Amino acid sequence: MPTSFAVIFDVDGVLTDSYIPHCKSWERMFAEIGVEFNDEQFRSTFGRTNRDIFAQLYPGESMSAERSKELGDRKELLYREIINENFTPLPGAVELIDALSAAGFKLGVGSSGPPENVKLTLEKLGRVGKFGAVVTGADVTHGKPNPEVFLKAADRLGISPNDCAVIEDAPQGIEAANAAGMTSIGVLGTTTRDKLSHARLVVEGHHELTPERITALIKQR
């Protein structure tokens, strides 16, 4: 089925079940500096860049860019150590990637995470070569819900935003996809259905998605 469409995947909570590893890495990093961090705080920041997370957790306080980067880098190193030992792909993610690739879709990644994390995830999935564009938090000035990450991915794929679908798990990601003028698909797992109600389609998991269904959804625009 030849197609001129693209699918852009978020990574955390979409290609890999990274909720617990990310939460643990934040907890361990903050514990090293004597700061308490709980699941409620983590849940409210999930899907955002580290700099946005620090700004939310410490509003009104001055944290230097150097200190923010130091703490963020430490947290990400701890995260990679965790997933390198125990990596969990989202059920059906690899199968969906393969089906879309075989159907002729262009595939991209639009993630708020650092390039090292995204690279390790794609390597663990064994699907690095399937993606024609990989845009990470290091490539953008503005994190989600700003659409920059998805617009850059579409540009690198050489395809119009109108011909792209985005698969996301976070409300901010759905908002970014909508702002980019793309077809937003929400996958449940890290949040509830009502929090993803602004998505064009919400599914329980990747098993509900096929190239044909995504094509029809994009064409409905």
N, C-alpha and C positions, 0 to 999 in steps of 0.2 A: 504494500500500500504506500506508494510514493506520497510524500507530504512536504509542505513548505512551512511547517510549524516547528515550534521549539517548546521544550519544557525546562524550566529553571528550578532546581531543587535547593531548598534550604538544607542544611546539614544536620545540626543538632535537633533531635526529635523528629527528623524526617528520614534521614538515611541511617542514623544510628540512635540507639536508645541511650542518650548521653545525660539524661537528667540527674541520675544518682552520681555518676562520676564528676559532673560539674559541681554539684552541690558539695560533694566530699572535698573536692579540690579547693573550693572557696573556704570551707570550714577549716581545713588544714592550714591554709595560708593565713587566715585571720587568727587562728590559734597560735601560730608562730609569733604573732605580734601582740598577743594578749587581748584580742577583740572578739567578742561573742558574735556569732552569725547563725541565724536559724533558717529553717526551711521556708517560713513565711516570707522572710526577706528575699531569699533566693527566688522564690516563685514570682515575686513582683518584678524581678529584674530579668527573668529568663528571656533570651533572644536578643538582648541588647549588647552593645560593645562594652568593653571593660571601662572605658572612660565615661560612658554614660551611666554605668552602674555605680561607679565611685561618686559621680555627681548626684545621683539619686540618694545614695546611702548617707552622704555627708553634705547635705545642702547648706550653703552659706559658709562652709568651712573652706579654707584655702589649702588645697593639696597641690603641691608643685607637679608639673608635668613629669619631672624626673621620678618623683616618688610614686606617682600613679603608674608609670610604666614599670618601675621596679617591682611593685607589688603585683601588677597584672602579669608580668613575665613569670614571676614565681608561681602564681596560681596556674598558669597555662602549662608550665613544666610539670607541676604535680598532676594536672589533668592527663597529660600525655603518658606519664608513668602509669597511671591507673588504667587507661584504655589499652595501653600496649600489653598489659598483662591480662586484661579481661574486656574484650571488645564484643559488643552486642549490636549487630545490625538490626534495623527495624524489619519485622517479618514482611516479606514480599518486596522489599526495596530492590534487591538485586534482580529479581525476576522482572520488575517493572522497568528498570533501566535497560535490561536486555531486550524486552519487548518493544520499547520505544525506539531503541537504536535500530533494531531489525526493521521497524516500520518506517525508518527514514527520518525520524525526528532529530533535530539538532538538540543537544543536551548541554546544559550549563549549570553552574553552581553559583548561588548568591548567598553568601554567609557572612554573619557579623564576626565570626571567629577569626583567629589569626591563621596565616597561611600554613604554619607548621601543623596545626590541628587538622585543618581541612585535608592537607596532603596525606597525613597519617590515616585519616578516616578512609579516603579513597583507596589508599594502598591496602588497607585491611579488607575493604570490600572487593578488591581485585578488579576494579573498573576504572582505573585512572584514564585509560585511553578512550573511554566512551565520551568524555566531556570535552567539548570544543572551547569552552570558556569557563574559567574558574575565577570568581571575584570574591575577595575576602575583606575582612575589616581593615586590612592594611591598604586596600586599594581605594577606600572611600573617605571622604571628609565628614559625611553625615551618616550616622547609623539609622537603622529602621526605627520609626516608621517612615523616614525619608526614603524615597524610591531609588536613590542613587545606585545602590548595589545591583538592583535588577535592571535598571536602564543601562548600566555599564556592561552587564552580562549580555543583554540583547545586542548592544553595539558590537561587542567582540564576536558574537555569533553571526553578525551581519544580517539581522532579521528585525522586522518592525515589532515594537512592543505589542501591537494589536494581534500579532500572530504568536504570542507567547502565553503559555500557562505557567503559573508558579505554584509549587507545592510547598506549603508552610504548615507549621504547627502552632505558631505564636500569633496572638492578636496583632502585635506590631508589624509582623511580617505580612499578614493579610492586608493591613492598611497600606503598607509600602507597595505591595503588588497592585492594589486598586489604584493608588496614586500614580503608578507607572503606566496605567492603562492596559494592564494585563489581566488575563483570566485567573482569578485566585481560587485555589483549591485548598481547603483546610483539612488536615489530618488530625484526628483526635489522639490524645495520649498524654500530652503535658498540660492540657486545659480542658474545659468543658465546652459542649456544643454551643451554648449561648454566648460564650466569649468569642466564638468564631462565626457568629451569625452574619457578619458583613462579608463573608466569603461567598463566591458564586456557587460553590458546592462544598459540602462538608461530608467527609467519609470516615468510617471507623478505622480503615486501614488501607494499605496499598492494594490489597486483593480486590477492592471495589473499583479499581482504576484499570483501564485498558487504553491502548492507542485510539481505538474507535470512539470510546466515550470522551476522551480528552479532545479529540478532533471535533466532535459534535459540539462540545461545550465552547470551544474557541469560535466555531462558526456561528454560534448563536449571538455573538456580540452585535 
